[in-house]
């Protein structure tokens, strides 16, 4: 099996960090769900936006480099 490239190692690290952050967001949501309903709903909106941004980071990092996509 060939050694991973630097890019592959970086993408793997990004995946690891995104997974860790996702777990943190789960924990934050569990705590904010205990707030009063309006405040809890407001926090859920922001947490959802954060998840979307994390997914976008993961997808963009894993995409082929621009010079290879042609």
Secondary structure, DSSP 8 states (H G I E B T S, - for coil): -----HHHHHHHHHHHHHHHHHHHHHHHHHHHTTS-HHHHHHHHHHHHHHHHHHHHHHHHHHS--GGG--
